[in-house]
Structures are given as C-alpha cells and as structure tokens.
Amino acid sequence: MATMVDLARTAAEKKEELDRWEKGPTESDRPDYAYGLTLFLDYTTLKKMSLTDRDFDSGQPVTIMAHAMITEDRIEIVNGEKRHSISLQVQKMALEQETKDVADKFYAEKASA
C-alpha cells in the first residue's frame, strides 16, 4: 500500500492563497485542507455501506480504504507554471472509526511535525 501523506496546507500555502484575494478571511480563518479533499457521503451511500449515525462521531478520525477510477487527467498553465490535477470517482470504499489509541498516535505525530 502507498504511504499516507498529510495533506494539510502549510502556513505559506494558506498565505499564498490569501494573497490572491483582495478581501476575505484572514490566514488563520483559512481551512487546513483544500476544498477538493472533502468527501461527502450521502444517506444512500451510507446505507449501501450499512452505516448509520451511530457508527461515527463528528470530529473523530476515520480510516478510509477506497478503489477509484481516474475520470479526468488535466494540465493547466497558471502564471506560466504547469499544474497537473486529476479527478477521481470512488467506486468502492470502506470506512472505519479509528480507536482512541490510533487517533491519539496520529494527532501526536501531526503535532510534533
């Protein structure tokens, strides 16, 4: 399996985004993760996965295992810089609420980074 990478944006990345806009939220108000990293699972999807509101608590980490198809592979030139992006269509997925020990270890590693 591939190595897990923490995708949180750095302070410099948040500032760079903030500098692109004249008005808007302050750097500290910017989310740690880019919008494109949000995964929304609707009622029907959760039902297919046999999951209910009792299976998860908001604000707690989960482990995701998924199979996806690359549905778009794109290159754009932004300010002379070549930027590559892809779109993924998740086709199969498993979710599991992490135990307190795993969550504590993950967030301890993140805090020390």
C-alpha positions as CSV (number, residue, x, y, z in Angstrom):
1,M,0.0,0.0,0.0
2,A,1.2,3.5,-0.7
3,T,2.5,5.7,2.1
4,M,-0.1,8.0,3.7
5,V,0.7,11.7,3.2
6,D,-0.6,14.5,5.4
7,L,-2.3,16.9,3.0
8,A,-2.7,19.8,5.4
9,R,-1.8,23.1,3.9
10,T,1.3,24.9,5.3
11,A,1.1,28.4,6.6
12,A,2.9,29.5,3.4
13,E,0.3,27.8,1.2
14,K,-2.5,29.5,3.2
15,K,-0.8,32.9,2.9
16,E,-0.3,32.4,-0.9
17,E,-4.0,31.7,-1.3
18,L,-4.9,34.7,0.9
19,D,-2.7,36.9,-1.2
20,R,-4.6,36.1,-4.3
21,W,-7.7,37.7,-2.9
22,E,-8.2,41.4,-2.0
23,K,-10.8,40.8,0.6
24,G,-11.7,37.7,2.6
25,P,-10.9,35.7,5.6
26,T,-7.6,36.1,7.5
27,E,-4.9,33.5,7.2
28,S,-5.9,31.9,10.5
29,D,-9.5,31.5,9.2
30,R,-8.4,29.5,6.1
31,P,-9.1,25.8,6.4
32,D,-6.1,23.5,6.9
33,Y,-7.2,21.3,4.0
34,A,-8.1,22.3,0.4
35,Y,-11.8,22.1,-0.6
36,G,-11.1,19.4,-3.1
37,L,-10.1,17.0,-0.3
38,T,-13.6,16.9,1.2
39,L,-15.5,13.7,0.7
40,F,-19.3,13.9,1.2
41,L,-21.2,10.6,1.7
42,D,-24.9,11.0,1.4
43,Y,-27.6,8.9,3.1
44,T,-27.9,6.4,0.2
45,T,-24.2,5.8,0.1
46,L,-24.0,5.3,3.9
47,K,-27.0,2.9,3.7
48,K,-25.2,0.9,1.0
49,M,-22.3,0.6,3.3
50,S,-24.6,-0.4,6.2
51,L,-23.5,2.6,8.2
52,T,-25.7,4.7,10.4
53,D,-25.4,7.8,12.6
54,R,-24.4,5.5,15.5
55,D,-21.3,4.4,13.7
56,F,-19.3,7.7,13.7
57,D,-18.8,10.8,15.8
58,S,-18.2,14.2,14.1
59,G,-14.7,15.4,14.7
60,Q,-13.2,12.0,15.1
61,P,-10.7,10.4,12.6
62,V,-11.7,7.5,10.4
63,T,-9.7,5.2,8.2
64,I,-10.8,5.1,4.5
65,M,-9.9,2.4,2.1
66,A,-11.1,3.1,-1.4
67,H,-10.9,2.0,-5.1
68,A,-11.3,4.8,-7.5
69,M,-11.2,5.4,-11.3
70,I,-9.3,8.4,-12.6
71,T,-12.1,10.2,-14.6
72,E,-10.1,13.3,-15.6
73,D,-6.4,14.0,-16.0
74,R,-5.7,17.6,-16.7
75,I,-2.8,20.0,-17.1
76,E,-3.3,23.8,-16.8
77,I,-0.8,26.6,-17.2
78,V,-1.3,29.2,-14.4
79,N,1.1,32.2,-14.4
80,G,3.5,30.3,-16.6
81,E,3.5,27.3,-14.2
82,K,2.3,23.9,-15.3
83,R,-0.2,22.4,-12.8
84,H,-1.4,18.9,-13.0
85,S,-4.7,17.7,-11.4
86,I,-6.9,14.6,-11.6
87,S,-10.5,13.8,-10.7
88,L,-11.3,10.5,-9.0
89,Q,-14.6,8.7,-9.0
90,V,-14.7,6.5,-5.9
91,Q,-16.2,3.1,-6.8
92,K,-15.7,1.0,-3.7
93,M,-15.0,2.2,-0.2
94,A,-14.7,1.0,3.4
95,L,-14.8,3.3,6.4
96,E,-13.8,2.5,10.0
97,Q,-13.8,4.7,13.0
98,E,-10.3,4.7,14.4
99,T,-9.7,3.6,18.0
100,K,-8.7,6.2,20.5
101,D,-5.1,4.8,20.6
102,V,-4.8,5.2,16.8
103,A,-6.3,8.7,16.8
104,D,-4.0,9.8,19.7
105,K,-0.9,8.5,17.9
106,F,-1.9,10.2,14.6
107,Y,-2.5,13.6,16.2
108,A,0.6,13.3,18.4
109,E,2.7,12.7,15.2
110,K,1.0,15.6,13.5
111,A,1.6,18.0,16.4
112,S,5.3,17.2,16.5
113,A,5.7,17.7,12.7
